């Protein structure tokens, strides 16, 4: 009986959050640790389906770095990174499109549909949803076909959402020349899409608990920061390395009108539900 009461209490506590976010849009960047095992993958998919079924408009933007590396290894090509970004020559760009828009995106859609949701696969080149130009690395370093977003046309996403579907978006963008495509960082793409949709939340799923005062100690998690705090943490070097672009994406989203941005540990089962439908908060939330 105690177990049933606990379940009922949990559902009851979620009700105010369901009421608050019903009809709102949330953009979730799915990748990293949340893709590491079948169990974690199923956990995230279940969370996404549940959020959709209670009336939240969920938009998924996914990564797929390990899958790209696996395919590069199969063709005998060594991955190369410049300034933390994947150097993308023409051959690698073809592989990026094939893996992200093909295998990864379709697999996520399949899993959502199997769990009772309705999902549709979209690429950033569909309807020129994501438009980009060549991104230059630090000190003019050549990154190949890595792009920075210059424009959005989110009608394909809006049509999918209005039809009751969960859009699953691969972060590939079209350039200004015919046939020109660019590889876009998934966090960056998610931030731009969240701003364009005036989303309630941007959620970046990653491999760490969130912003830590001591990156070796999970107990030093900083649960909430505002914009000025976030910049101060960067200046102090507390936000460093791979966390810098994630925090920058959160700052960009909140400055662009997104209510709240979250950095969430995708390795924790059902981390999405805990963060969104409870008052516990297990990641770092960036607010105005």
Phi and psi in degrees as GROMACS dihedral restraints (atoms count N, CA, C in turn):
[ dihedral_restraints ]
;  ai    aj    ak    al  type     phi  dphi    fc
    3     4     5     6     1   -59.5    20    10
    4     5     6     7     1   -41.1    20    10
    6     7     8     9     1   -63.0    20    10
    7     8     9    10     1   -40.3    20    10
    9    10    11    12     1   -66.8    20    10
   10    11    12    13     1   -40.1    20    10
   12    13    14    15     1   -63.3    20    10
   13    14    15    16     1   -38.2    20    10
   15    16    17    18     1   -64.4    20    10
   16    17    18    19     1   -41.7    20    10
   18    19    20    21     1   -63.8    20    10
   19    20    21    22     1   -43.0    20    10
   21    22    23    24     1   -63.3    20    10
   22    23    24    25     1   -39.9    20    10
   24    25    26    27     1   -63.8    20    10
   25    26    27    28     1   -40.7    20    10
   27    28    29    30     1   -62.9    20    10
   28    29    30    31     1   -44.5    20    10
   30    31    32    33     1   -63.8    20    10
   31    32    33    34     1   -40.4    20    10
   33    34    35    36     1   -64.1    20    10
   34    35    36    37     1   -40.4    20    10
   36    37    38    39     1   -67.6    20    10
   37    38    39    40     1   -25.5    20    10
   39    40    41    42     1   -77.6    20    10
   40    41    42    43     1   -20.3    20    10
   42    43    44    45     1   -55.7    20    10
   43    44    45    46     1   -48.2    20    10
   45    46    47    48     1   -60.3    20    10
   46    47    48    49     1   -33.5    20    10
   48    49    50    51     1   -73.5    20    10
   49    50    51    52     1   -37.2    20    10
   51    52    53    54     1   -62.5    20    10
   52    53    54    55     1   -43.3    20    10
   54    55    56    57     1   -64.0    20    10
   55    56    57    58     1   -39.7    20    10
   57    58    59    60     1   -66.1    20    10
   58    59    60    61     1   -38.4    20    10
   60    61    62    63     1  -102.8    20    10
   61    62    63    64     1    -0.3    20    10
   63    64    65    66     1   -58.3    20    10
   64    65    66    67     1   127.8    20    10
   66    67    68    69     1    84.2    20    10
   67    68    69    70     1    -4.5    20    10
   69    70    71    72     1   -88.1    20    10
   70    71    72    73     1   161.7    20    10
   72    73    74    75     1  -105.6    20    10
   73    74    75    76     1   135.2    20    10
   75    76    77    78     1  -127.9    20    10
   76    77    78    79     1   130.7    20    10
   78    79    80    81     1  -103.6    20    10
   79    80    81    82     1   122.6    20    10
   81    82    83    84     1  -115.0    20    10
   82    83    84    85     1   120.0    20    10
   84    85    86    87     1   -87.3    20    10
   85    86    87    88     1   117.2    20    10
   87    88    89    90     1  -109.9    20    10
   88    89    90    91     1   124.0    20    10
   90    91    92    93     1   174.2    20    10
   91    92    93    94     1  -163.4    20    10
   93    94    95    96     1    60.7    20    10
   94    95    96    97     1  -133.3    20    10
   96    97    98    99     1   -60.3    20    10
   97    98    99   100     1   -29.4    20    10
   99   100   101   102     1   -69.5    20    10
  100   101   102   103     1   -12.8    20    10
  102   103   104   105     1  -101.8    20    10
  103   104   105   106     1     4.4    20    10
  105   106   107   108     1   -71.7    20    10
  106   107   108   109     1   -36.8    20    10
  108   109   110   111     1  -132.5    20    10
  109   110   111   112     1   160.2    20    10
  111   112   113   114     1   -61.6    20    10
  112   113   114   115     1   -39.3    20    10
  114   115   116   117     1   -64.2    20    10
  115   116   117   118     1   -45.2    20    10
  117   118   119   120     1   -65.3    20    10
  118   119   120   121     1   -39.7    20    10
  120   121   122   123     1   -60.4    20    10
  121   122   123   124     1   -46.5    20    10
  123   124   125   126     1   -62.9    20    10
  124   125   126   127     1   -37.6    20    10
  126   127   128   129     1   -60.7    20    10
  127   128   129   130     1   -46.3    20    10
  129   130   131   132     1   -65.6    20    10
  130   131   132   133     1   -44.2    20    10
  132   133   134   135     1   -60.8    20    10
  133   134   135   136     1   -43.4    20    10
  135   136   137   138     1   -59.4    20    10
  136   137   138   139     1   -42.5    20    10
  138   139   140   141     1   -62.2    20    10
  139   140   141   142     1   -44.7    20    10
  141   142   143   144     1   -62.1    20    10
  142   143   144   145     1   -43.8    20    10
  144   145   146   147     1   -64.4    20    10
  145   146   147   148     1   -44.1    20    10
  147   148   149   150     1   -61.8    20    10
  148   149   150   151     1   -44.5    20    10
  150   151   152   153     1   -59.9    20    10
  151   152   153   154     1   -39.7    20    10
  153   154   155   156     1   -66.4    20    10
  154   155   156   157     1   -41.7    20    10
  156   157   158   159     1   -68.9    20    10
  157   158   159   160     1   -23.5    20    10
  159   160   161   162     1   -91.8    20    10
  160   161   162   163     1    11.9    20    10
  162   163   164   165     1    98.5    20    10
  163   164   165   166     1    13.1    20    10
  165   166   167   168     1   -94.5    20    10
  166   167   168   169     1   132.1    20    10
  168   169   170   171     1   -82.0    20    10
  169   170   171   172     1   107.6    20    10
  171   172   173   174     1  -100.3    20    10
  172   173   174   175     1   129.8    20    10
  174   175   176   177     1  -119.6    20    10
  175   176   177   178     1   125.4    20    10
  177   178   179   180     1  -107.7    20    10
  178   179   180   181     1   127.3    20    10
  180   181   182   183     1  -115.2    20    10
  181   182   183   184     1   127.4    20    10
  183   184   185   186     1  -116.8    20    10
  184   185   186   187     1   153.6    20    10
  186   187   188   189     1   -98.5    20    10
  187   188   189   190     1  -159.5    20    10
  189   190   191   192     1   168.1    20    10
  190   191   192   193     1    33.7    20    10
  192   193   194   195     1   -54.6    20    10
  193   194   195   196     1   -50.1    20    10
  195   196   197   198     1   -60.2    20    10
  196   197   198   199     1   -38.2    20    10
  198   199   200   201     1   -66.7    20    10
  199   200   201   202     1   -37.9    20    10
  201   202   203   204     1   -64.3    20    10
  202   203   204   205     1   -43.6    20    10
  204   205   206   207     1   -60.5    20    10
  205   206   207   208     1   -40.4    20    10
  207   208   209   210     1   -61.3    20    10
  208   209   210   211     1   -43.2    20    10
  210   211   212   213     1   -69.7    20    10
  211   212   213   214     1   -38.4    20    10
  213   214   215   216     1   -60.4    20    10
  214   215   216   217     1   -40.7    20    10
  216   217   218   219     1   -62.9    20    10
  217   218   219   220     1   -36.9    20    10
  219   220   221   222     1   -66.1    20    10
  220   221   222   223     1   -29.8    20    10
  222   223   224   225     1   -97.8    20    10
  223   224   225   226     1     8.0    20    10
  225   226   227   228     1    74.3    20    10
  226   227   228   229     1    30.4    20    10
  228   229   230   231     1  -113.3    20    10
  229   230   231   232     1   129.4    20    10
  231   232   233   234     1   -84.0    20    10
  232   233   234   235     1   127.0    20    10
  234   235   236   237     1   -62.3    20    10
  235   236   237   238     1   143.4    20    10
  237   238   239   240     1  -133.9    20    10
  238   239   240   241     1   135.8    20    10
  240   241   242   243     1  -123.7    20    10
  241   242   243   244     1   139.1    20    10
  243   244   245   246     1  -127.9    20    10
  244   245   246   247     1   124.0    20    10
  246   247   248   249     1    54.4    20    10
  247   248   249   250     1    34.2    20    10
  249   250   251   252     1    79.9    20    10
  250   251   252   253     1     1.0    20    10
  252   253   254   255     1  -111.0    20    10
  253   254   255   256     1   147.1    20    10
  255   256   257   258     1   -70.1    20    10
  256   257   258   259     1   119.7    20    10
  258   259   260   261     1   -66.6    20    10
  259   260   261   262     1   128.4    20    10
  261   262   263   264     1  -125.2    20    10
  262   263   264   265     1    94.6    20    10
  264   265   266   267     1   -80.9    20    10
  265   266   267   268     1  -178.2    20    10
  267   268   269   270     1   -61.0    20    10
  268   269   270   271     1   -41.9    20    10
  270   271   272   273     1   -66.0    20    10
  271   272   273   274     1   -42.9    20    10
  273   274   275   276     1   -64.7    20    10
  274   275   276   277     1   -36.3    20    10
  276   277   278   279     1   -62.4    20    10
  277   278   279   280     1   -40.8    20    10
  279   280   281   282     1   -60.6    20    10
  280   281   282   283     1   -41.5    20    10
  282   283   284   285     1   -68.0    20    10
  283   284   285   286     1   -41.1    20    10
  285   286   287   288     1   -57.3    20    10
  286   287   288   289     1   -48.4    20    10
  288   289   290   291     1   -62.4    20    10
  289   290   291   292     1   -44.7    20    10
  291   292   293   294     1   -62.0    20    10
  292   293   294   295     1   -44.6    20    10
  294   295   296   297     1   -73.4    20    10
  295   296   297   298     1   -49.9    20    10
  297   298   299   300     1   -70.6    20    10
  298   299   300   301     1   -54.9    20    10
  300   301   302   303     1   -76.5    20    10
  301   302   303   304     1   -19.6    20    10
  303   304   305   306     1   -98.0    20    10
  304   305   306   307     1   -85.1    20    10
  306   307   308   309     1   -62.3    20    10
  307   308   309   310     1   -55.6    20    10
  309   310   311   312     1   -66.3    20    10
  310   311   312   313     1   -51.2    20    10
  312   313   314   315     1   -60.6    20    10
  313   314   315   316     1   -46.5    20    10
  315   316   317   318     1   -65.8    20    10
  316   317   318   319     1   -33.7    20    10
  318   319   320   321     1   -67.5    20    10
  319   320   321   322     1   -41.8    20    10
  321   322   323   324     1   -62.8    20    10
  322   323   324   325     1   -43.8    20    10
  324   325   326   327     1   -60.3    20    10
  325   326   327   328     1   -44.4    20    10
  327   328   329   330     1   -59.6    20    10
  328   329   330   331     1   -45.2    20    10
  330   331   332   333     1   -64.3    20    10
  331   332   333   334     1   -41.8    20    10
  333   334   335   336     1   -62.0    20    10
  334   335   336   337     1   -44.9    20    10
  336   337   338   339     1   -65.1    20    10
  337   338   339   340     1   -37.7    20    10
  339   340   341   342     1   -65.4    20    10
  340   341   342   343     1   -28.8    20    10
  342   343   344   345     1   -90.0    20    10
  343   344   345   346     1     8.6    20    10
  345   346   347   348     1    98.0    20    10
  346   347   348   349     1     4.4    20    10
  348   349   350   351     1   -90.7    20    10
  349   350   351   352     1  -179.7    20    10
  351   352   353   354     1  -126.4    20    10
  352   353   354   355     1   115.1    20    10
  354   355   356   357     1  -129.4    20    10
  355   356   357   358     1   155.2    20    10
  357   358   359   360     1  -138.3    20    10
  358   359   360   361     1   140.0    20    10
  360   361   362   363     1   -88.5    20    10
  361   362   363   364     1   131.3    20    10
  363   364   365   366     1  -132.5    20    10
  364   365   366   367     1   143.3    20    10
  366   367   368   369     1  -105.4    20    10
  367   368   369   370     1   154.3    20    10
  369   370   371   372     1   -62.3    20    10
  370   371   372   373     1   -16.3    20    10
  372   373   374   375     1   -86.2    20    10
  373   374   375   376     1   -13.1    20    10
  375   376   377   378     1   -66.4    20    10
  376   377   378   379     1   122.2    20    10
  378   379   380   381     1    62.2    20    10
  379   380   381   382     1    21.6    20    10
  381   382   383   384     1    52.4    20    10
  382   383   384   385     1    42.5    20    10
  384   385   386   387     1   -58.5    20    10
  385   386   387   388     1   -48.3    20    10
  387   388   389   390     1  -112.7    20    10
  388   389   390   391     1   125.3    20    10
  390   391   392   393     1  -115.9    20    10
  391   392   393   394     1   138.7    20    10
  393   394   395   396     1  -146.7    20    10
  394   395   396   397     1   164.8    20    10
  396   397   398   399     1  -127.4    20    10
  397   398   399   400     1   168.4    20    10
  399   400   401   402     1   -62.6    20    10
  400   401   402   403     1   132.7    20    10
  402   403   404   405     1   -95.1    20    10
  403   404   405   406     1   130.6    20    10
  405   406   407   408     1   -92.1    20    10
  406   407   408   409     1   139.0    20    10
  408   409   410   411     1   -78.3    20    10
  409   410   411   412     1  -178.2    20    10
  411   412   413   414     1   -61.1    20    10
  412   413   414   415     1   139.7    20    10
  414   415   416   417     1    56.7    20    10
  415   416   417   418     1    32.4    20    10
  417   418   419   420     1    75.8    20    10
  418   419   420   421     1    15.0    20    10
  420   421   422   423     1   -60.4    20    10
  421   422   423   424     1   140.4    20    10
  423   424   425   426     1   -82.6    20    10
  424   425   426   427     1   125.5    20    10
  426   427   428   429     1  -107.2    20    10
  427   428   429   430     1     2.0    20    10
  429   430   431   432     1    74.2    20    10
  430   431   432   433     1  -137.5    20    10
  432   433   434   435     1   -89.7    20    10
  433   434   435   436     1    52.8    20    10
  435   436   437   438     1  -100.6    20    10
  436   437   438   439     1   131.4    20    10
  438   439   440   441     1  -118.3    20    10
  439   440   441   442     1   160.4    20    10
  441   442   443   444     1  -115.1    20    10
  442   443   444   445     1   138.2    20    10
  444   445   446   447     1   -71.3    20    10
  445   446   447   448     1   131.5    20    10
  447   448   449   450     1  -114.5    20    10
  448   449   450   451     1   -17.1    20    10
  450   451   452   453     1  -162.9    20    10
  451   452   453   454     1   161.1    20    10
  453   454   455   456     1  -135.0    20    10
  454   455   456   457     1   144.9    20    10
  456   457   458   459     1  -135.3    20    10
  457   458   459   460     1    97.6    20    10
  459   460   461   462     1   -92.9    20    10
  460   461   462   463     1    16.0    20    10
  462   463   464   465     1   -57.8    20    10
  463   464   465   466     1   -41.9    20    10
  465   466   467   468     1   -58.7    20    10
  466   467   468   469     1   -37.5    20    10
  468   469   470   471     1   -68.4    20    10
  469   470   471   472     1   -45.5    20    10
  471   472   473   474     1   -63.8    20    10
  472   473   474   475     1   -38.1    20    10
  474   475   476   477     1   -65.9    20    10
  475   476   477   478     1   -40.6    20    10
  477   478   479   480     1   -63.9    20    10
  478   479   480   481     1   -46.6    20    10
  480   481   482   483     1   -62.9    20    10
  481   482   483   484     1   -44.0    20    10
  483   484   485   486     1   -64.9    20    10
  484   485   486   487     1   -23.7    20    10
  486   487   488   489     1   -88.2    20    10
  487   488   489   490     1     4.7    20    10
  489   490   491   492     1    86.9    20    10
  490   491   492   493     1    13.8    20    10
  492   493   494   495     1   -99.0    20    10
  493   494   495   496     1   154.7    20    10
  495   496   497   498     1   -95.5    20    10
  496   497   498   499     1   110.2    20    10
  498   499   500   501     1   -71.8    20    10
  499   500   501   502     1   133.9    20    10
  501   502   503   504     1  -116.0    20    10
  502   503   504   505     1   109.9    20    10
  504   505   506   507     1  -110.0    20    10
  505   506   507   508     1   127.6    20    10
  507   508   509   510     1   -92.2    20    10
  508   509   510   511     1   134.9    20    10
  510   511   512   513     1   -83.5    20    10
  511   512   513   514     1    68.4    20    10
  513   514   515   516     1  -119.6    20    10
  514   515   516   517     1   135.0    20    10
  516   517   518   519     1  -119.7    20    10
  517   518   519   520     1   157.3    20    10
  519   520   521   522     1   -96.3    20    10
  520   521   522   523     1   146.0    20    10
  522   523   524   525     1   -94.0    20    10
  523   524   525   526     1  -171.7    20    10
  525   526   527   528     1   -82.3    20    10
  526   527   528   529     1   -21.1    20    10
  528   529   530   531     1   -94.7    20    10
  529   530   531   532     1   149.8    20    10
  531   532   533   534     1   -57.6    20    10
  532   533   534   535     1   131.6    20    10
  534   535   536   537     1    78.4    20    10
  535   536   537   538     1    -0.8    20    10
  537   538   539   540     1   -84.3    20    10
  538   539   540   541     1   124.9    20    10
  540   541   542   543     1  -129.4    20    10
  541   542   543   544     1   157.1    20    10
  543   544   545   546     1  -133.3    20    10
  544   545   546   547     1   146.9    20    10
  546   547   548   549     1   -85.1    20    10
  547   548   549   550     1   126.4    20    10
  549   550   551   552     1  -116.7    20    10
  550   551   552   553     1   135.7    20    10
  552   553   554   555     1   -57.8    20    10
  553   554   555   556     1   131.1    20    10
  555   556   557   558     1   -64.9    20    10
  556   557   558   559     1   -37.7    20    10
  558   559   560   561     1   -61.9    20    10
  559   560   561   562     1   -44.4    20    10
  561   562   563   564     1   -63.2    20    10
  562   563   564   565     1   -44.9    20    10
  564   565   566   567     1   -60.7    20    10
  565   566   567   568     1   -42.8    20    10
  567   568   569   570     1   -62.6    20    10
  568   569   570   571     1   -40.2    20    10
  570   571   572   573     1   -64.1    20    10
  571   572   573   574     1   -45.0    20    10
  573   574   575   576     1   -63.1    20    10
  574   575   576   577     1   -42.8    20    10
  576   577   578   579     1   -65.4    20    10
  577   578   579   580     1   -40.2    20    10
  579   580   581   582     1   -61.2    20    10
  580   581   582   583     1   -42.3    20    10
  582   583   584   585     1   -65.4    20    10
  583   584   585   586     1   -44.5    20    10
  585   586   587   588     1   -63.3    20    10
  586   587   588   589     1   -29.7    20    10
  588   589   590   591     1   -93.3    20    10
  589   590   591   592     1     0.3    20    10
  591   592   593   594     1    51.8    20    10
  592   593   594   595     1    48.9    20    10
  594   595   596   597     1   -68.8    20    10
  595   596   597   598     1   152.8    20    10
  597   598   599   600     1   -71.4    20    10
  598   599   600   601     1   -40.0    20    10
  600   601   602   603     1  -139.6    20    10
  601   602   603   604     1   146.5    20    10
  603   604   605   606     1  -114.4    20    10
  604   605   606   607     1   129.2    20    10
  606   607   608   609     1  -124.5    20    10
  607   608   609   610     1   118.5    20    10
  609   610   611   612     1  -103.4    20    10
  610   611   612   613     1   114.0    20    10
  612   613   614   615     1   -89.9    20    10
  613   614   615   616     1   130.1    20    10
  615   616   617   618     1  -139.7    20    10
  616   617   618   619     1  -163.5    20    10
  618   619   620   621     1  -107.5    20    10
  619   620   621   622     1     9.3    20    10
  621   622   623   624     1  -131.0    20    10
  622   623   624   625     1   165.5    20    10
  624   625   626   627     1   -63.4    20    10
  625   626   627   628     1   -27.9    20    10
  627   628   629   630     1   147.4    20    10
  628   629   630   631     1  -150.3    20    10
  630   631   632   633     1   -80.2    20    10
  631   632   633   634     1   124.0    20    10
  633   634   635   636     1  -113.9    20    10
  634   635   636   637     1   135.6    20    10
  636   637   638   639     1   -65.0    20    10
  637   638   639   640     1   -35.0    20    10
  639   640   641   642     1  -123.1    20    10
  640   641   642   643     1   110.6    20    10
  642   643   644   645     1   -64.6    20    10
  643   644   645   646     1   -10.1    20    10
  645   646   647   648     1   -95.6    20    10
  646   647   648   649     1    -2.8    20    10
  648   649   650   651     1  -130.5    20    10
  649   650   651   652     1   106.1    20    10
  651   652   653   654     1   -63.0    20    10
  652   653   654   655     1   -21.0    20    10
  654   655   656   657     1   -74.2    20    10
  655   656   657   658     1    -7.7    20    10
  657   658   659   660     1   -95.7    20    10
  658   659   660   661     1    22.3    20    10
  660   661   662   663     1   -57.4    20    10
  661   662   663   664     1   134.1    20    10
  663   664   665   666     1   -96.5    20    10
  664   665   666   667     1   111.6    20    10
  666   667   668   669     1   -75.3    20    10
  667   668   669   670     1   -32.3    20    10
  669   670   671   672     1  -148.8    20    10
  670   671   672   673     1   136.0    20    10
  672   673   674   675     1  -137.2    20    10
  673   674   675   676     1   150.3    20    10
  675   676   677   678     1   -97.9    20    10
  676   677   678   679     1  -178.2    20    10
  678   679   680   681     1   -61.9    20    10
  679   680   681   682     1   -44.0    20    10
  681   682   683   684     1   -68.2    20    10
  682   683   684   685     1   -37.1    20    10
  684   685   686   687     1   -61.7    20    10
  685   686   687   688     1   -42.4    20    10
  687   688   689   690     1   -62.1    20    10
  688   689   690   691     1   -43.8    20    10
  690   691   692   693     1   -65.7    20    10
  691   692   693   694     1   -38.8    20    10
  693   694   695   696     1   -63.6    20    10
  694   695   696   697     1   -40.4    20    10
  696   697   698   699     1   -64.4    20    10
  697   698   699   700     1   -33.9    20    10
  699   700   701   702     1   -67.0    20    10
  700   701   702   703     1   -45.6    20    10
  702   703   704   705     1   -62.2    20    10
  703   704   705   706     1   -34.3    20    10
  705   706   707   708     1   -82.0    20    10
  706   707   708   709     1    -6.9    20    10
  708   709   710   711     1    82.9    20    10
  709   710   711   712     1     5.2    20    10
  711   712   713   714     1   -70.5    20    10
  712   713   714   715     1   -41.2    20    10
  714   715   716   717     1   -90.0    20    10
  715   716   717   718     1   114.0    20    10
  717   718   719   720     1  -146.0    20    10
  718   719   720   721     1   170.6    20    10
  720   721   722   723     1    58.1    20    10
  721   722   723   724     1  -134.6    20    10
  723   724   725   726     1   -68.8    20    10
  724   725   726   727     1   -13.0    20    10
  726   727   728   729     1   -77.4    20    10
  727   728   729   730     1   -23.1    20    10
  729   730   731   732     1   -58.5    20    10
  730   731   732   733     1   -52.9    20    10
  732   733   734   735     1   -63.6    20    10
  733   734   735   736     1   -30.4    20    10
  735   736   737   738     1   -67.9    20    10
  736   737   738   739     1   -44.3    20    10
  738   739   740   741     1   -64.9    20    10
  739   740   741   742     1   -38.9    20    10
  741   742   743   744     1   -61.3    20    10
  742   743   744   745     1   -39.2    20    10
  744   745   746   747     1   -64.7    20    10
  745   746   747   748     1   -39.7    20    10
  747   748   749   750     1   -64.3    20    10
  748   749   750   751     1   -43.9    20    10
  750   751   752   753     1   -61.1    20    10
  751   752   753   754     1   -45.8    20    10
  753   754   755   756     1   -58.6    20    10
  754   755   756   757     1   -44.1    20    10
  756   757   758   759     1   -65.4    20    10
  757   758   759   760     1   -47.0    20    10
  759   760   761   762     1   -66.6    20    10
  760   761   762   763     1   -40.9    20    10
  762   763   764   765     1   -62.9    20    10
  763   764   765   766     1   -28.6    20    10
  765   766   767   768     1   -86.0    20    10
  766   767   768   769     1     2.0    20    10
  768   769   770   771     1   113.5    20    10
  769   770   771   772     1    -6.9    20    10
  771   772   773   774     1   -67.5    20    10
  772   773   774   775     1   134.5    20    10
  774   775   776   777     1   -63.0    20    10
  775   776   777   778     1   -48.5    20    10
  777   778   779   780     1  -146.8    20    10
  778   779   780   781     1   146.5    20    10
  780   781   782   783     1  -123.7    20    10
  781   782   783   784     1   142.5    20    10
  783   784   785   786     1  -127.6    20    10
  784   785   786   787     1   139.7    20    10
  786   787   788   789     1  -109.1    20    10
  787   788   789   790     1   119.6    20    10
  789   790   791   792     1  -130.0    20    10
  790   791   792   793     1   140.5    20    10
  792   793   794   795     1   -79.6    20    10
  793   794   795   796     1   107.1    20    10
  795   796   797   798     1   -72.8    20    10
  796   797   798   799     1    -6.7    20    10
  798   799   800   801     1   -81.1    20    10
  799   800   801   802     1   -12.0    20    10
  801   802   803   804     1   -88.2    20    10
  802   803   804   805     1   120.7    20    10
  804   805   806   807     1   -56.4    20    10
  805   806   807   808     1   134.5    20    10
  807   808   809   810     1    59.5    20    10
  808   809   810   811     1    31.2    20    10
  810   811   812   813     1   -61.8    20    10
  811   812   813   814     1   -32.0    20    10
  813   814   815   816     1   -62.2    20    10
  814   815   816   817     1   -48.2    20    10
  816   817   818   819     1   -65.1    20    10
  817   818   819   820     1   -40.8    20    10
  819   820   821   822     1   -62.4    20    10
  820   821   822   823     1   -41.7    20    10
  822   823   824   825     1   -72.1    20    10
  823   824   825   826     1   -40.4    20    10
  825   826   827   828     1   -90.8    20    10
  826   827   828   829     1   -38.9    20    10
  828   829   830   831     1  -108.8    20    10
  829   830   831   832     1    22.6    20    10
  831   832   833   834     1  -146.1    20    10
  832   833   834   835     1   169.4    20    10
  834   835   836   837     1   -98.9    20    10
  835   836   837   838     1    13.2    20    10
  837   838   839   840     1   -75.4    20    10
  838   839   840   841     1   -50.6    20    10
  840   841   842   843     1    67.0    20    10
  841   842   843   844     1   106.6    20    10
  843   844   845   846     1  -113.6    20    10
  844   845   846   847     1     0.9    20    10
  846   847   848   849     1  -119.9    20    10
  847   848   849   850     1  -156.7    20    10
  849   850   851   852     1  -109.2    20    10
  850   851   852   853     1   129.9    20    10
  852   853   854   855     1  -109.5    20    10
  853   854   855   856     1   130.5    20    10
  855   856   857   858     1  -106.2    20    10
  856   857   858   859     1   125.6    20    10
  858   859   860   861     1  -128.9    20    10
  859   860   861   862     1   172.9    20    10
